[in-house]
């Protein structure tokens, strides 16, 4: 097996960790750090494209473009999981709000009419 294959298998653990982090303060800080690392990597790849090719070759990938596609796909999967978590949280909060509103505004039938 090539080094990139080991690395990609290890990176498969990250989405599981993302799902476990949740939306607490440490999870948000981890998301921000991950985003900064991704942006920094992108800027480095743009500024020094030959370094991406050298890194790809050292990991056993034929072209630097392939390495960029692998890591971009990984970032997209992580971003999708984060969005799924956020939508689920918003849906739970909205459901709770609607239930609370319905209980507070219940109208009882008139007993005299």
N, C-alpha and C positions, 0 to 999 in steps of 0.2 A: 504494500500500500504506500501511496505517496504521502508526503507530509501534509499536503492540503486536505487530503481525505480525513486524516486524523483530526486536523483542526476543525473541519466542518462538522465532524461527528461530535466533537466537544462543544461546538457552538450550538448544537441542537438542544443543549441543556439550558441555554439562556432564555428561550421563550418560556420554559417551565418556571424559571426563576421570576420572570416578568409577571406571570400569572399569580405567583405567590406574594409578590411585593405589595400589590394592592395600591391604594391611593393615599397611603399615609405619608407623613413628611419624609421619611427615609426613602420611600419608593419614588416620590417626586424628585428628590435630590439625585437618586440613581438614574432616573430618566434624563434629567438635565445633563448629568455628567456624560452619559452615553451619547446624547445628542451633540455635545461639544466635541467628543472624540470623533464622531462621525463627520462633523463639519471640518474639524482639523485634518482628518485623513483626506477628505475631499480636496481641501485647499492644497495640501501637500502633493496630492496626485496631479493636480493641475499645474502647480509650480515646478514639480520635478517628475515628469513622466518617465524618465529613464529609471528612476528609483522604483517605480511600480513594476517595471519590467524585470528588474533585478530581484525584487522581492518575489514576484511570481515564479521566476526561474528557481529561486532557492526553495520555494514551497512545492515545486514539482508541477507547476502550471505552465502550459506552453506559452501563453501570451498574457501581458498585463491586462488587456481588455477582459479576458476571461476572469481574472482575479477580481476586477472591479465589478463585474456582473455577479459573481458569487456573493460578495459582501453587500452589494446593493440589494440583492434578493433577500439576504439575511436581515438587513435593516428594514425592508418593507414588511417582512413577516413580523418583526418585533413591533413596528409601528401599528400594524393591523391588530395585534393582540392588545396593545395599549388602548386603541380606540374601542375595541370590543368591550374592554373592562369599563371604560368611561361611559359608554352608552348603557351598559347594564346598570351601573351605579345611578345614572340619571333616571333610568326607567324605574328603578326601585324607589328613588326619592319622589318622583312624580306620582307613583302609585300611592305612596304613603300620604302625600299632600292631598290627593283627590279623596282618599278615604277619610282623612281628618276633616276635610271640607264638607263631605257628605254627612258625616256624623253631626257636625256643628250646625248644619242648616236643615236638619230633618224637620218635616212638617207633620204634625200629628193631625189625624182627621178630627173634624169638629164632632164632639159627642152630643151636642144639642140639636143638630140638623139632621 
